[in-house]
Amino acid sequence: MMRAFKVGALTLAALSPAWGQLISSHASTPAAAPSANAEAVRPLAKPVARVNGTVLTDRDLLREEYTIFPYARQHNGVPAAMEADIRAGALKMIEFEELVYQEALRRAMTVSPDRVGKAQAEFRKQFPSQQQYEEVLKSEFKGSTAVLRGKIKRSLLIDDLLKLEVQDKSAVSVAQARAFYDENPQRFQYPEAFVFQSISFLPPANASPAQRQEAHKRAEDALPLAKATKSYEEFGVLAEKISEDDFRVMMGDHHEADRSKLPPKVSAGLAAMQPGQVSDILEFDTNQFTILRLKEHITAGERPFAQVEPSLREWLEKQKSEQLRQDLDAKLRKNAKVEEL
């Protein structure tokens, strides 16, 4: 499970993406000082893996688990159903980080003291008080600025190598995006569709004739109100007030619905309407009585390259980046000794 590095809870988003390694992401945020028993709830430094002899601990692992699943704090930890997968992914990621760092050292890559100093100053700025900063320095970096600077240097080296081997190589030109567009025309075609709203009245399951009649009566009473609406907003407000289907919470809006996936009565009714027009009552096999308002009839076509270019290039770059990251991981593991404990 490879993914881009994410920033930990105590690190600034403006800093290097690899700064998530600096502090366990479950630690207290700068807005509130660490609690007195913060250390008690953190795992002891129990080894979970060795990468060419370097020990990675369960604190490293937990930090990465909380990066993968940032809602763990709200859920009082990682949900049991997701725990095994998240742990496996987190373990592979911290191994990958260590392999990248060791490769940076092997290449004799360096980070200037000035750059480390600037990053350290940015790190310090996020704490509203010196006391909070010193508490984190003590709990996470053994009270030593030298240890902190070493962690910063490690993170920057990881980021630099990933920039060389992944980020810089994953760029996609306009010409490359155009070639993909031309070679995969089916990806950019879209079907005939309708954008519409609905107001529906639903008798209960296995409804009696009287119950069906009652639901139809509610639809009859609503029809003149619906016909009187003059805009999307007016119809939507009415849908929120009286409609009985799930779309009422979205102003009755069905957004862009593929014609081929709609019930025949709905598609036929909408095809006969003009934008802004409100239908009569339509009855479905489910004993549902519905009033429709057409917003837009979209004919089938193909999105032009100019329209899709930005999102297409972004998608292609993500795919390329993912593959480059996986290739780098495989390359680094090939001659490495990685032991999971």
Sequence and secondary structure as in RCSB ss.txt:
>XXXX:A:sequence
MMRAFKVGALTLAALSPAWGQLISSHASTPAAAPSANAEAVRPLAKPVARVNGTVLTDRDLLREEYTIFPYARQH
NGVPAAMEADIRAGALKMIEFEELVYQEALRRAMTVSPDRVGKAQAEFRKQFPSQQQYEEVLKSEFKGSTAVLRG
KIKRSLLIDDLLKLEVQDKSAVSVAQARAFYDENPQRFQYPEAFVFQSISFLPPANASPAQRQEAHKRAEDALPL
AKATKSYEEFGVLAEKISEDDFRVMMGDHHEADRSKLPPKVSAGLAAMQPGQVSDILEFDTNQFTILRLKEHITA
GERPFAQVEPSLREWLEKQKSEQLRQDLDAKLRKNAKVEEL
>XXXX:A:secstr
        TTS TTS GGGGGTS TTS  TTS   TTHHHHS    EEEEETTEEEEHHHHHHHHHHHSGGGTTT
TSS HHHHHHHHHHHHHHHHHHHHHHHHHHHTT    HHHHHHHHHHHHHT SSHHHHHHHHHHHHTT HHHHHH
HHHHHHHHHHHHIIIIITT    HHHHHHHHHH GGGGEE  EEEEEEEEE   TT  HHHHHHHHHHHHHHHHH
HHH  SHHHHHHHHHHH  SGGGGGTTEEEEEEGGGS HHHHHHHHT  TT B   EE TTS EEEEEEEEEE  
EE  HHHHHHHHHHHHHHHHHHHHHHHHHHHHHHT  EEE 
